[in-house]
Amino acid sequence: MKVRVLFFASSSEIVGCKEAETEIAEGATVGSFKRDLMLQYPDLLRLKNVLSIAVNTEFADDLRVLKAGDEIAFIPPVSGG
Amino acid sequence: MFKIVDAPIASDALYEEVLKDYNGAVVTFCGVVRDHSGETTTDFLVYDAYKKMAEKKMSEIGDQAKEKWNIEDVAILHRIGRLEIGEISVLIAVASPHRAEAFDACRFIIDKLKETVPIWKKEVGQNGEAWVEGPQAAFAGG
């Protein structure tokens, strides 16, 4: 199934794009999706303990099951203000 | 009003919005671009945001402040794009019948915004350019 992924700040520099559409397996979770991307882009491991994920503009924990059409955002520690 | 904007923000842009006949105090906070970070000189900043989530989170923080201090009038603007030294990056306005609530709520809002709202700044200066990362994850339950 297809999902949309958004990368912000340092995460977008690491993967080299700001957004992408990608295919994931049924039953994939936020945690499994994050692990897969960290395998693909090992530089993301630097963010491992401080990265937050949002699904459809709401923060989500690792157990959240993803659905077709979800918008998944990679959110490094924020620095607005 | 809780908005991400890309045009310059005037320091009084939210004053009329929060001023109501029942309010006796208006507190505004301006976050401003400064010319250094630690020992490093900053030439300018570039802000980026996850716009629709940032506006939603700013609105939620506004609701928390309204409930906590029993006030009605809160507004936040945050600018994105390239900002020069001295320009306003964030403007918060809080009005309340008495001053204590407005001061406390304004402080609460800027502190929460800096911890959880998906906005980032990139510093560009003598050491090149780099995205700034806050001290902790935006979401504690991750």
Backbone of each chain as ProteinMPNN parsed JSONL, in Angstrom:
{"seq_chain_A": "MKVRVLFFASSSEIVGCKEAETEIAEGATVGSFKRDLMLQYPDLLRLKNVLSIAVNTEFADDLRVLKAGDEIAFIPPVSGG", "coords_chain_A": {"N_chain_A": [[0.843, -1.196, 0.0], [0.299, 2.328, -0.519], [1.992, 5.101, 0.952], [2.51, 8.496, 2.061], [5.429, 10.313, 2.631], [6.949, 12.731, 4.652], [9.799, 14.752, 5.094], [11.64, 16.638, 7.398], [13.822, 19.423, 8.143], [16.942, 18.395, 9.48], [16.492, 15.708, 8.844], [15.55, 15.757, 6.234], [17.767, 16.6, 4.86], [19.418, 14.4, 5.198], [18.11, 12.261, 3.851], [17.807, 13.403, 1.409], [15.551, 14.458, 0.209], [12.365, 16.198, 0.406], [9.805, 15.237, 0.375], [8.088, 12.142, -0.317], [6.566, 9.413, -2.073], [5.811, 6.177, -1.037], [5.949, 2.585, -1.022], [4.566, 0.389, 1.301], [4.407, -2.508, 3.49], [1.371, -4.309, 4.3], [0.188, -3.962, 7.603], [2.445, -2.767, 8.555], [4.137, -0.8, 11.003], [4.584, 2.363, 12.731], [7.009, 2.096, 14.082], [8.274, -0.052, 12.687], [8.464, 0.992, 10.149], [10.119, 3.211, 10.569], [12.473, 1.85, 11.353], [13.068, 0.487, 8.958], [13.658, 2.638, 7.265], [15.887, 3.669, 8.547], [17.686, 1.66, 8.133], [17.994, 1.902, 5.429], [18.939, 4.496, 5.202], [21.502, 5.065, 6.933], [22.525, 7.307, 8.239], [20.388, 8.45, 9.466], [20.246, 7.248, 11.906], [21.518, 8.744, 13.793], [19.535, 10.37, 14.749], [17.984, 8.715, 16.185], [17.135, 8.536, 18.98], [15.809, 10.89, 19.403], [14.026, 11.5, 17.496], [10.766, 12.292, 16.369], [7.614, 11.034, 15.227], [4.968, 11.915, 13.114], [1.667, 11.05, 12.261], [-0.6, 11.78, 9.849], [-0.684, 14.46, 10.778], [-0.649, 14.208, 13.564], [1.13, 13.398, 16.517], [2.6, 10.164, 16.789], [2.994, 6.93, 18.319], [5.435, 4.183, 18.363], [3.967, 1.834, 18.021], [1.799, 2.324, 16.484], [-0.281, 1.367, 13.856], [0.107, 1.547, 10.383], [-1.79, 2.95, 7.663], [-3.11, 2.697, 4.289], [-2.486, 5.559, 2.316], [-1.781, 7.183, 4.437], [-0.162, 10.06, 5.856], [3.058, 10.468, 6.691], [5.231, 11.968, 8.882], [8.599, 12.934, 9.408], [10.033, 14.14, 12.231], [12.475, 15.909, 13.482], [14.035, 17.083, 16.606], [12.395, 20.062, 17.504], [12.86, 23.556, 16.626], [11.689, 26.059, 16.662], [10.421, 29.418, 17.288]], "CA_chain_A": [[0.0, 0.0, 0.0], [1.089, 3.556, -0.674], [1.911, 6.165, 1.955], [3.256, 9.687, 1.714], [6.378, 10.587, 3.714], [7.513, 14.088, 4.665], [11.029, 14.867, 5.884], [11.901, 18.037, 7.763], [15.101, 19.856, 8.727], [18.1, 17.533, 9.219], [16.099, 14.431, 8.223], [15.417, 15.93, 4.784], [19.122, 16.637, 4.301], [19.981, 13.052, 5.208], [17.52, 11.42, 2.796], [17.961, 14.095, 0.133], [14.299, 14.965, -0.368], [11.428, 16.719, 1.401], [8.657, 14.334, 0.434], [8.151, 11.005, -1.225], [5.529, 8.391, -1.93], [6.499, 4.901, -0.975], [5.117, 1.391, -0.859], [4.885, -0.354, 2.526], [3.639, -3.757, 3.63], [0.226, -4.319, 5.213], [0.57, -4.263, 8.978], [3.619, -2.002, 8.976], [3.88, 0.163, 12.079], [5.509, 3.499, 12.77], [8.318, 1.584, 14.494], [8.912, -0.863, 11.634], [8.754, 1.903, 9.041], [11.305, 3.966, 10.984], [13.63, 0.931, 11.29], [13.403, 0.249, 7.549], [14.306, 3.822, 6.692], [17.207, 3.816, 9.156], [18.567, 0.709, 7.441], [18.251, 2.452, 4.102], [19.723, 5.738, 5.382], [22.101, 4.896, 8.271], [22.755, 8.596, 8.904], [19.211, 8.765, 10.29], [20.43, 6.663, 13.24], [21.909, 9.834, 14.687], [18.309, 10.958, 15.309], [17.189, 7.614, 16.722], [16.519, 8.75, 20.294], [15.161, 12.206, 19.522], [13.116, 11.684, 16.369], [9.339, 12.034, 16.568], [6.88, 10.761, 13.984], [3.552, 12.287, 13.106], [0.841, 10.427, 11.225], [-1.746, 12.66, 9.565], [-0.49, 15.67, 11.609], [-0.715, 13.971, 15.012], [2.246, 12.563, 16.949], [2.21, 8.752, 16.89], [4.054, 6.108, 18.903], [5.971, 3.143, 17.478], [3.022, 0.735, 17.832], [0.725, 2.754, 15.576], [-0.336, 0.637, 12.585], [-0.075, 2.481, 9.271], [-2.836, 2.61, 6.69], [-2.915, 3.264, 2.944], [-2.812, 6.982, 2.218], [-1.295, 7.954, 5.59], [0.932, 11.025, 5.679], [3.984, 10.194, 7.791], [6.229, 13.051, 8.908], [9.794, 12.78, 10.248], [10.137, 15.393, 12.974], [13.609, 16.041, 14.411], [13.71, 18.036, 17.684], [11.98, 21.311, 16.87], [13.663, 24.716, 17.035], [10.984, 27.301, 16.335], [10.448, 30.462, 18.308]], "C_chain_A": [[0.88, 1.249, 0.0], [0.889, 4.492, 0.518], [2.759, 7.335, 1.467], [4.17, 10.001, 2.897], [6.926, 11.995, 3.563], [8.743, 14.103, 5.563], [11.294, 16.34, 6.16], [13.314, 18.205, 8.315], [16.206, 18.839, 8.427], [17.698, 16.219, 8.55], [15.963, 14.579, 6.709], [16.789, 16.036, 4.124], [19.714, 15.238, 4.204], [19.415, 12.212, 4.059], [17.545, 12.098, 1.428], [16.655, 14.476, -0.543], [13.382, 15.432, 0.751], [10.164, 15.88, 1.478], [8.77, 13.252, -0.611], [6.901, 10.156, -1.029], [6.241, 7.06, -1.913], [5.508, 3.777, -0.695], [5.527, 0.719, 0.448], [3.975, -1.568, 2.637], [2.434, -3.54, 4.539], [0.724, -4.648, 6.616], [1.807, -3.529, 9.455], [3.223, -1.006, 10.068], [4.838, 1.337, 11.941], [6.913, 3.007, 13.099], [9.014, 0.817, 13.38], [9.299, 0.014, 10.445], [10.027, 2.716, 9.323], [12.565, 3.093, 10.869], [14.062, 0.703, 9.846], [14.141, 1.443, 6.951], [15.704, 4.039, 7.264], [18.2, 2.808, 8.572], [18.982, 1.266, 6.082], [19.142, 3.699, 4.161], [20.351, 5.725, 6.78], [22.369, 6.224, 8.989], [21.562, 9.028, 9.759], [19.357, 8.235, 11.714], [20.848, 7.706, 14.273], [20.69, 10.431, 15.413], [17.48, 9.961, 16.113], [16.446, 7.95, 18.024], [15.747, 10.064, 20.42], [14.15, 12.464, 18.406], [11.664, 11.431, 16.805], [8.699, 11.797, 15.203], [5.455, 11.267, 14.155], [2.865, 11.52, 11.982], [-0.405, 11.292, 11.066], [-1.821, 13.824, 10.566], [-0.714, 15.462, 13.105], [0.466, 13.072, 15.396], [1.765, 11.128, 17.168], [3.351, 7.954, 17.515], [4.389, 4.937, 17.976], [4.971, 2.03, 17.167], [1.906, 1.069, 16.855], [0.813, 2.005, 14.24], [-0.666, 1.619, 11.459], [-1.14, 1.978, 8.304], [-2.52, 3.253, 5.337], [-3.312, 4.739, 2.962], [-2.347, 7.824, 3.392], [-0.196, 8.926, 5.164], [1.826, 10.927, 6.913], [5.074, 11.26, 7.775], [7.357, 12.724, 9.869], [10.082, 14.122, 10.907], [11.331, 15.361, 13.912], [13.234, 17.025, 15.518], [13.465, 19.419, 17.092], [12.807, 22.487, 17.403], [13.027, 26.02, 16.594], [11.103, 28.306, 17.471], [11.408, 31.562, 17.943]], "O_chain_A": [[2.027, 1.233, 0.447], [-0.222, 4.655, 1.022], [3.607, 7.189, 0.586], [3.728, 9.959, 4.045], [7.322, 12.401, 2.47], [8.732, 13.537, 6.656], [11.185, 17.182, 5.268], [13.91, 17.281, 8.867], [16.399, 18.456, 7.274], [18.474, 15.667, 7.769], [16.232, 13.63, 5.972], [16.968, 15.62, 2.978], [20.425, 14.922, 3.25], [20.168, 11.524, 3.37], [17.33, 11.446, 0.406], [16.641, 14.784, -1.735], [13.598, 15.097, 1.916], [9.521, 15.816, 2.526], [9.437, 13.403, -1.635], [6.268, 10.177, 0.026], [7.171, 6.836, -2.688], [4.399, 3.993, -0.205], [6.716, 0.501, 0.679], [2.933, -1.656, 1.987], [2.465, -2.696, 5.435], [1.584, -5.512, 6.791], [2.188, -3.643, 10.62], [2.126, -0.448, 10.056], [5.776, 1.307, 11.143], [7.89, 3.436, 12.485], [10.208, 1.007, 13.148], [10.334, -0.201, 9.815], [10.883, 2.887, 8.456], [13.591, 3.538, 10.354], [15.252, 0.72, 9.533], [15.122, 1.282, 6.225], [16.598, 4.526, 6.573], [19.403, 3.067, 8.523], [20.124, 1.132, 5.644], [19.983, 3.923, 3.29], [19.795, 6.31, 7.71], [22.434, 6.257, 10.218], [21.698, 9.859, 10.658], [18.68, 8.708, 12.628], [20.57, 7.569, 15.464], [20.8, 10.927, 16.535], [16.425, 10.298, 16.651], [15.253, 7.672, 18.144], [15.105, 10.312, 21.441], [13.501, 13.509, 18.372], [11.381, 10.471, 17.522], [9.17, 12.285, 14.176], [4.826, 11.074, 15.196], [3.415, 11.365, 10.891], [-1.159, 11.506, 12.015], [-2.88, 14.122, 11.118], [-0.943, 16.425, 13.837], [0.771, 12.106, 14.697], [0.663, 10.903, 17.669], [4.523, 8.248, 17.283], [3.734, 4.721, 16.956], [5.111, 1.348, 16.152], [1.151, 0.187, 16.445], [1.853, 2.011, 13.581], [-1.596, 2.418, 11.568], [-1.362, 0.777, 8.146], [-1.765, 4.222, 5.255], [-4.331, 5.118, 3.539], [-2.492, 9.046, 3.368], [0.583, 8.658, 4.249], [1.415, 11.256, 8.026], [5.761, 11.435, 6.768], [7.121, 12.294, 10.998], [10.342, 15.116, 10.229], [11.225, 14.842, 15.024], [12.232, 17.73, 15.4], [14.249, 19.89, 16.268], [13.377, 22.416, 18.491], [13.714, 26.964, 16.204], [11.787, 28.075, 18.468], [11.557, 32.526, 18.695]]}, "seq_chain_B": "MFKIVDAPIASDALYEEVLKDYNGAVVTFCGVVRDHSGETTTDFLVYDAYKKMAEKKMSEIGDQAKEKWNIEDVAILHRIGRLEIGEISVLIAVASPHRAEAFDACRFIIDKLKETVPIWKKEVGQNGEAWVEGPQAAFAGG", "coords_chain_B": {"N_chain_B": [[-6.373, 33.648, 16.096], [-4.103, 31.514, 14.551], [-1.341, 31.128, 12.955], [0.97, 30.207, 10.348], [3.154, 32.207, 8.599], [4.544, 33.823, 5.649], [5.323, 36.373, 5.228], [6.758, 39.506, 6.468], [6.35, 40.176, 10.01], [4.601, 42.508, 11.891], [5.156, 44.147, 15.028], [2.838, 44.855, 16.356], [0.847, 43.4, 15.23], [-1.105, 41.619, 16.178], [-2.472, 42.901, 18.103], [-4.987, 44.332, 17.987], [-6.609, 42.196, 17.506], [-6.754, 40.683, 19.905], [-7.62, 42.497, 21.736], [-10.27, 43.32, 23.744], [-13.351, 44.619, 25.108], [-13.702, 43.656, 27.709], [-11.178, 43.045, 28.544], [-8.266, 43.93, 30.434], [-5.599, 43.953, 30.13], [-2.938, 43.544, 27.844], [-0.55, 41.357, 26.754], [2.298, 41.032, 24.791], [4.566, 38.913, 23.06], [7.577, 39.003, 21.32], [9.588, 37.035, 19.366], [12.838, 37.386, 18.202], [15.228, 37.637, 15.565], [18.566, 37.098, 16.352], [22.056, 38.167, 16.245], [23.94, 36.237, 16.731], [24.951, 32.92, 17.801], [25.714, 31.267, 20.537], [29.169, 31.307, 20.381], [29.258, 31.896, 17.77], [28.897, 33.825, 14.797], [25.881, 34.924, 13.342], [24.462, 35.247, 10.137], [21.961, 35.226, 8.85], [18.673, 33.705, 9.299], [16.916, 30.735, 8.321], [13.68, 29.658, 8.33], [11.639, 26.739, 8.586], [8.582, 24.882, 8.354], [6.216, 22.345, 9.282], [3.541, 22.968, 7.989], [0.616, 22.672, 8.25], [0.38, 21.032, 10.475], [1.773, 22.504, 12.372], [0.199, 24.8, 12.65], [-2.084, 23.633, 13.724], [-1.039, 22.606, 16.14], [-0.23, 24.968, 17.407], [-2.695, 26.153, 17.808], [-3.809, 24.299, 19.57], [-2.146, 24.674, 21.793], [-2.849, 27.263, 22.39], [-5.509, 26.798, 23.163], [-5.055, 25.268, 25.467], [-3.873, 27.189, 27.117], [-5.95, 29.026, 27.346], [-7.81, 27.532, 28.772], [-6.401, 26.905, 31.11], [-5.859, 29.402, 32.335], [-8.275, 30.569, 32.295], [-9.033, 32.416, 30.243], [-9.842, 34.346, 27.266], [-8.656, 35.285, 24.943], [-6.229, 34.735, 22.697], [-3.507, 34.718, 20.459], [-1.345, 33.647, 17.816], [1.409, 34.114, 15.666], [3.738, 32.722, 13.397], [6.633, 33.114, 11.542], [7.964, 31.882, 8.413], [10.668, 30.978, 6.127], [13.323, 33.094, 4.806], [14.869, 35.042, 7.277], [16.031, 38.146, 8.421], [18.564, 39.618, 10.608], [17.151, 40.967, 13.54], [14.532, 40.864, 12.664], [11.13, 39.798, 13.269], [10.396, 36.582, 14.355], [8.486, 35.117, 15.707], [5.308, 35.908, 17.014], [3.351, 36.475, 19.798], [0.253, 37.085, 21.257], [-1.571, 37.852, 24.127], [-4.49, 38.48, 25.885], [-6.153, 39.577, 28.835], [-8.498, 39.968, 31.579], [-7.093, 40.815, 33.874], [-3.627, 41.53, 34.683], [-1.833, 39.43, 35.517], [-2.584, 36.873, 34.569], [-2.287, 37.172, 31.805], [0.491, 37.63, 31.509], [1.532, 35.188, 32.55], [0.325, 33.257, 30.906], [1.341, 33.914, 28.404], [4.071, 33.373, 28.666], [3.932, 30.599, 29.123], [2.938, 29.784, 26.629], [4.98, 30.446, 24.726], [7.037, 28.843, 25.709], [5.981, 26.214, 25.426], [5.553, 26.182, 22.673], [8.163, 26.221, 21.699], [8.99, 23.713, 22.438], [7.334, 21.781, 21.202], [6.046, 22.433, 18.723], [6.052, 21.804, 15.251], [8.401, 23.332, 13.843], [11.352, 24.601, 12.414], [14.657, 26.039, 12.609], [17.245, 27.194, 10.502], [20.56, 28.019, 10.868], [22.569, 30.402, 9.323], [25.803, 31.366, 8.78], [29.097, 32.388, 9.845], [30.197, 29.859, 10.108], [29.166, 28.36, 8.035], [26.162, 26.596, 7.175], [23.501, 25.255, 9.163], [20.911, 23.1, 10.326], [19.13, 23.763, 13.26], [18.673, 21.89, 16.198], [16.375, 21.248, 18.734], [16.622, 20.554, 22.332], [15.357, 18.141, 22.962], [13.178, 15.319, 22.108], [10.251, 16.085, 20.2], [7.961, 14.806, 20.818], [7.121, 13.059, 23.576], [6.211, 10.479, 23.912], [7.265, 8.865, 21.928]], "CA_chain_B": [[-5.609, 33.386, 14.874], [-2.888, 30.723, 14.771], [-0.942, 30.992, 11.559], [2.323, 30.267, 9.814], [3.115, 33.199, 7.514], [5.884, 34.029, 5.079], [5.609, 37.808, 5.11], [7.203, 40.093, 7.74], [5.351, 40.34, 11.069], [4.719, 43.754, 12.667], [5.062, 43.822, 16.457], [1.474, 45.093, 16.855], [-0.073, 42.761, 14.27], [-2.184, 40.865, 16.826], [-2.991, 43.702, 19.225], [-6.434, 44.573, 17.845], [-7.305, 40.906, 17.526], [-7.01, 40.187, 21.271], [-8.157, 43.573, 22.584], [-11.74, 43.305, 23.875], [-13.765, 45.558, 26.164], [-13.586, 43.05, 29.039], [-9.766, 42.833, 28.895], [-7.571, 45.077, 31.005], [-4.158, 43.794, 29.912], [-2.483, 42.831, 26.643], [0.886, 41.052, 26.774], [2.775, 40.44, 23.544], [5.951, 38.446, 23.035], [8.184, 38.919, 19.994], [10.877, 36.369, 19.206], [13.542, 38.208, 17.215], [16.478, 37.02, 15.087], [19.765, 37.787, 16.869], [23.204, 38.086, 15.33], [24.923, 35.221, 17.133], [24.492, 31.73, 18.492], [26.938, 30.947, 21.276], [30.315, 32.118, 19.957], [29.239, 31.967, 16.316], [28.146, 34.914, 14.189], [24.786, 34.525, 12.447], [24.145, 36.233, 9.087], [20.491, 35.222, 8.77], [18.066, 32.412, 9.604], [15.862, 30.247, 7.435], [12.734, 28.829, 9.084], [10.735, 25.87, 7.843], [7.553, 24.323, 9.237], [5.18, 21.435, 8.794], [2.61, 24.071, 8.194], [-0.732, 22.384, 8.766], [0.488, 20.506, 11.842], [2.228, 23.594, 13.245], [-0.958, 25.655, 12.971], [-2.943, 22.864, 14.626], [-0.41, 22.529, 17.469], [-0.289, 26.305, 18.028], [-4.074, 26.339, 18.237], [-4.002, 23.466, 20.77], [-1.465, 25.34, 22.914], [-3.726, 28.389, 22.73], [-6.659, 26.268, 23.919], [-4.581, 24.894, 26.811], [-3.669, 28.427, 27.887], [-7.273, 29.599, 27.643], [-8.444, 26.751, 29.825], [-5.614, 26.98, 32.34], [-5.949, 30.724, 32.978], [-9.642, 31.055, 32.144], [-8.996, 33.625, 29.418], [-10.548, 34.166, 25.992], [-8.058, 35.884, 23.749], [-4.853, 34.33, 22.451], [-3.214, 34.604, 19.032], [0.077, 33.366, 17.545], [1.918, 34.08, 14.292], [5.151, 32.349, 13.261], [7.052, 33.324, 10.155], [8.95, 30.969, 7.838], [11.46, 31.557, 5.047], [14.555, 33.755, 5.239], [14.682, 36.182, 8.185], [17.255, 38.905, 8.682], [18.786, 40.023, 12.0], [16.215, 41.99, 14.017], [13.15, 40.622, 12.247], [10.324, 39.004, 14.202], [10.104, 35.22, 13.899], [7.237, 34.666, 16.33], [4.558, 36.928, 17.764], [2.274, 35.919, 20.618], [-0.51, 38.11, 21.98], [-2.524, 37.311, 25.094], [-5.193, 39.525, 26.623], [-6.942, 39.052, 29.947], [-9.049, 41.055, 32.392], [-6.052, 41.297, 34.792], [-2.321, 41.32, 34.034], [-1.074, 38.234, 35.897], [-2.938, 35.76, 33.682], [-1.722, 37.408, 30.47], [1.937, 37.374, 31.589], [1.81, 33.764, 32.755], [-0.106, 32.484, 29.73], [2.259, 34.217, 27.3], [5.283, 32.599, 28.946], [3.572, 29.201, 28.899], [2.758, 29.538, 25.192], [6.265, 30.427, 24.0], [7.806, 27.667, 26.15], [5.38, 25.03, 24.788], [5.791, 26.266, 21.228], [9.556, 25.858, 21.428], [9.195, 22.284, 22.696], [6.487, 20.799, 20.511], [5.45, 22.801, 17.426], [7.012, 21.416, 14.21], [9.041, 24.45, 13.146], [12.801, 24.481, 12.58], [15.453, 27.12, 12.031], [18.595, 26.907, 10.009], [21.447, 29.172, 11.054], [23.54, 30.613, 8.263], [26.758, 32.335, 9.308], [30.518, 32.214, 9.546], [30.535, 28.438, 10.046], [28.321, 27.667, 7.058], [24.758, 26.553, 7.559], [23.102, 24.022, 9.837], [19.629, 23.073, 11.02], [19.216, 23.723, 14.715], [17.766, 20.925, 16.81], [16.098, 21.483, 20.146], [17.293, 19.629, 23.248], [14.672, 16.868, 23.199], [12.163, 14.921, 21.13], [9.038, 16.902, 20.263], [6.894, 13.959, 21.348], [7.744, 12.243, 24.618], [5.734, 9.1, 23.843], [7.809, 8.162, 20.761]], "C_chain_B": [[-4.319, 32.635, 15.217], [-2.346, 30.382, 13.392], [0.561, 30.978, 11.345], [2.273, 31.22, 8.616], [4.506, 33.312, 6.88], [6.212, 35.501, 4.827], [6.076, 38.348, 6.467], [6.038, 40.301, 8.709], [5.62, 41.667, 11.778], [4.463, 43.44, 14.139], [3.652, 44.032, 17.016], [0.412, 44.369, 16.018], [-1.254, 42.055, 14.931], [-2.902, 41.654, 17.917], [-4.509, 43.879, 19.152], [-7.224, 43.277, 17.98], [-7.655, 40.449, 18.94], [-7.632, 41.238, 22.183], [-9.684, 43.529, 22.57], [-12.101, 44.189, 25.057], [-13.582, 44.981, 27.571], [-12.136, 42.82, 29.448], [-9.122, 44.111, 29.416], [-6.072, 45.015, 30.793], [-3.921, 43.067, 28.593], [-0.98, 42.62, 26.792], [1.249, 40.486, 25.405], [4.222, 40.003, 23.729], [6.412, 38.404, 21.589], [9.466, 38.119, 20.117], [11.566, 37.028, 18.026], [14.852, 37.52, 16.823], [17.668, 37.803, 15.633], [20.982, 37.423, 16.039], [24.245, 37.05, 15.736], [24.212, 34.033, 17.765], [25.712, 31.188, 19.212], [28.042, 31.888, 20.832], [30.287, 32.422, 18.461], [28.398, 33.14, 15.817], [27.084, 34.364, 13.245], [24.551, 35.636, 11.423], [22.631, 36.368, 8.917], [19.986, 33.836, 9.128], [17.079, 32.045, 8.509], [14.975, 29.327, 8.268], [11.916, 27.971, 8.134], [9.736, 25.282, 8.841], [6.76, 23.254, 8.503], [3.888, 22.2, 9.026], [1.266, 23.667, 8.824], [-0.678, 21.806, 10.175], [0.898, 21.612, 12.812], [1.048, 24.49, 13.629], [-1.911, 24.941, 13.933], [-2.368, 22.836, 16.046], [-0.43, 23.888, 18.166], [-1.691, 26.576, 18.558], [-4.362, 25.518, 19.506], [-3.333, 24.094, 21.991], [-2.286, 26.548, 23.367], [-4.922, 27.931, 23.562], [-6.251, 25.876, 25.339], [-4.428, 26.127, 27.684], [-5.011, 29.038, 28.281], [-7.927, 28.859, 28.803], [-7.734, 26.94, 31.168], [-5.789, 28.304, 33.077], [-7.344, 31.345, 32.848], [-9.684, 32.394, 31.397], [-9.578, 33.309, 28.037], [-9.677, 34.444, 24.773], [-6.561, 35.623, 23.634], [-4.65, 34.268, 20.945], [-1.707, 34.412, 18.84], [0.33, 33.443, 16.038], [3.358, 33.6, 14.338], [5.523, 32.475, 11.797], [8.001, 32.222, 9.71], [9.635, 31.644, 6.646], [12.705, 32.223, 5.615], [14.245, 34.988, 6.1], [16.02, 36.828, 8.493], [17.354, 39.238, 10.178], [17.78, 41.127, 12.371], [14.776, 41.783, 13.591], [12.444, 39.69, 13.235], [10.027, 37.63, 13.596], [8.783, 34.73, 14.467], [6.622, 35.818, 17.11], [3.408, 36.242, 18.487], [1.565, 37.084, 21.295], [-1.537, 37.424, 22.866], [-3.175, 38.493, 25.802], [-6.047, 38.888, 27.702], [-7.482, 40.224, 30.764], [-7.997, 41.663, 33.324], [-4.69, 40.805, 34.315], [-1.655, 39.978, 34.327], [-1.322, 37.081, 34.933], [-2.282, 35.938, 32.307], [-0.209, 37.156, 30.462], [2.225, 35.875, 31.66], [1.462, 32.942, 31.518], [0.86, 32.706, 28.571], [3.553, 33.419, 27.455], [5.076, 31.109, 28.675], [3.539, 28.891, 27.394], [4.105, 29.499, 24.463], [7.089, 29.206, 24.418], [7.296, 26.386, 25.477], [5.665, 25.008, 23.289], [7.204, 25.783, 20.904], [9.833, 24.375, 21.647], [8.504, 21.376, 21.686], [5.989, 21.175, 19.12], [6.468, 22.548, 16.308], [7.448, 22.582, 13.309], [10.54, 24.31, 13.424], [13.486, 25.708, 12.018], [16.811, 26.604, 11.604], [19.413, 28.173, 10.201], [22.434, 29.225, 9.901], [24.494, 31.706, 8.737], [28.184, 31.948, 8.992], [30.935, 30.747, 9.446], [29.713, 27.665, 9.028], [26.876, 27.668, 7.506], [24.412, 25.224, 8.185], [21.718, 24.175, 10.447], [19.873, 22.984, 12.512], [18.23, 22.683, 15.216], [17.606, 21.26, 18.28], [16.694, 20.385, 21.008], [16.616, 18.271, 23.382], [13.675, 16.564, 22.099], [10.913, 15.769, 21.318], [7.888, 16.138, 20.904], [7.499, 12.966, 22.315], [7.361, 10.776, 24.5], [6.327, 8.289, 22.701], [8.621, 6.987, 21.178]], "O_chain_B": [[-3.544, 33.071, 16.068], [-2.831, 29.459, 12.737], [1.318, 31.639, 12.056], [1.442, 31.054, 7.723], [5.511, 32.947, 7.49], [7.263, 35.823, 4.273], [5.824, 37.727, 7.5], [4.906, 40.562, 8.302], [6.742, 41.92, 12.217], [3.653, 42.571, 14.462], [3.306, 43.448, 18.043], [-0.774, 44.691, 16.093], [-2.304, 41.907, 14.306], [-3.815, 41.149, 18.57], [-5.224, 43.615, 20.118], [-8.343, 43.257, 18.493], [-8.73, 39.89, 19.16], [-8.113, 40.919, 23.27], [-10.311, 43.682, 21.522], [-11.259, 44.477, 25.907], [-13.335, 45.727, 28.519], [-11.879, 42.437, 30.59], [-9.382, 45.21, 28.927], [-5.345, 45.911, 31.221], [-4.613, 42.102, 28.267], [-0.225, 43.581, 26.939], [0.589, 39.571, 24.912], [4.994, 40.633, 24.452], [5.732, 37.843, 20.729], [10.347, 38.486, 20.894], [10.96, 37.211, 16.97], [15.503, 36.893, 17.659], [17.78, 39.01, 15.417], [20.948, 36.493, 15.234], [25.323, 36.994, 15.144], [23.063, 34.115, 18.197], [26.646, 30.701, 18.574], [27.893, 33.108, 20.892], [31.166, 33.109, 17.94], [27.322, 33.414, 16.348], [27.347, 33.459, 12.452], [24.452, 36.81, 11.779], [22.094, 37.474, 8.85], [20.772, 32.897, 9.247], [16.487, 32.908, 7.861], [15.447, 28.345, 8.841], [11.546, 28.397, 7.039], [10.022, 25.197, 10.035], [6.65, 23.261, 7.277], [3.246, 22.106, 10.072], [0.839, 24.259, 9.815], [-1.573, 22.052, 10.983], [0.422, 21.651, 13.947], [0.912, 24.889, 14.786], [-2.473, 25.558, 14.837], [-3.092, 23.014, 17.025], [-0.623, 23.959, 19.38], [-1.855, 27.159, 19.63], [-5.068, 25.98, 20.402], [-3.882, 24.055, 23.092], [-2.404, 26.824, 24.561], [-5.302, 28.582, 24.535], [-6.99, 26.113, 26.295], [-4.807, 26.116, 28.855], [-5.186, 29.508, 29.405], [-8.517, 29.467, 29.696], [-8.367, 27.111, 32.21], [-5.858, 28.326, 34.305], [-7.566, 32.491, 33.237], [-10.285, 33.365, 31.858], [-9.778, 32.145, 27.69], [-9.925, 33.906, 23.694], [-5.746, 36.197, 24.357], [-5.537, 33.809, 20.225], [-0.9, 34.944, 19.603], [-0.438, 32.905, 15.241], [4.123, 34.011, 15.21], [4.804, 31.997, 10.919], [8.756, 31.683, 10.52], [9.242, 32.727, 6.214], [13.1, 31.961, 6.751], [13.466, 35.856, 5.707], [17.006, 36.152, 8.786], [16.37, 39.154, 10.913], [17.585, 42.085, 11.623], [13.882, 42.455, 14.103], [13.08, 38.903, 13.937], [9.49, 37.519, 12.495], [8.042, 34.013, 13.795], [7.316, 36.592, 17.77], [2.604, 35.531, 17.885], [2.215, 37.973, 21.846], [-2.273, 36.54, 22.426], [-2.485, 39.4, 26.267], [-6.596, 37.802, 27.518], [-6.98, 41.343, 30.655], [-7.994, 42.873, 33.55], [-4.598, 39.789, 33.627], [-0.971, 39.439, 33.457], [-0.387, 36.392, 34.526], [-1.785, 34.977, 31.72], [0.316, 36.545, 29.531], [3.062, 35.36, 30.919], [2.209, 32.044, 31.129], [1.161, 31.768, 27.833], [4.064, 32.858, 26.486], [5.926, 30.447, 28.08], [4.05, 27.862, 26.952], [4.338, 28.597, 23.659], [7.764, 28.599, 23.586], [8.091, 25.569, 25.013], [5.974, 23.965, 22.713], [7.41, 25.03, 19.952], [10.799, 23.837, 21.106], [9.029, 20.314, 21.348], [5.539, 20.292, 18.39], [7.606, 23.01, 16.388], [6.945, 22.78, 12.203], [10.945, 23.947, 14.529], [12.992, 26.344, 11.087], [17.42, 25.735, 12.228], [19.023, 29.255, 9.761], [23.055, 28.222, 9.549], [24.075, 32.819, 9.054], [28.454, 31.268, 8.002], [31.916, 30.426, 8.775], [29.576, 26.446, 9.139], [26.413, 28.617, 8.139], [24.949, 24.186, 7.799], [21.38, 25.218, 11.007], [20.723, 22.22, 12.969], [17.1, 22.596, 14.733], [18.583, 21.521, 18.982], [17.212, 19.396, 20.488], [17.239, 17.329, 23.872], [13.36, 17.417, 21.269], [10.555, 16.128, 22.439], [6.963, 16.73, 21.459], [8.304, 12.122, 21.92], [8.114, 9.909, 24.945], [5.942, 7.136, 22.511], [9.158, 6.276, 20.328]]}, "name": "protein", "num_of_chains": 2, "seq": "MKVRVLFFASSSEIVGCKEAETEIAEGATVGSFKRDLMLQYPDLLRLKNVLSIAVNTEFADDLRVLKAGDEIAFIPPVSGGMFKIVDAPIASDALYEEVLKDYNGAVVTFCGVVRDHSGETTTDFLVYDAYKKMAEKKMSEIGDQAKEKWNIEDVAILHRIGRLEIGEISVLIAVASPHRAEAFDACRFIIDKLKETVPIWKKEVGQNGEAWVEGPQAAFAGG"}
